[in-house]
C-alpha cells in the first residue's frame, strides 16, 4: 500500500490517498510503470470503471 496524489474532478492537484500496487516488481522494472488500484471506504457511490 502506497500514498499517491489522486486528482479530483478538473483539478490538477489532489489529496494523497491509499492505493494497492498490483503489478509485479519484474513488470515495474521492465516497463518503468507501476500499476495501482485506488482504495476507498466509500462504497455507496459508483465510480467510473466500477463493476
Order of alpha helices (4+ residues) and beta strands (2+ residues): beta-beta-alpha-beta
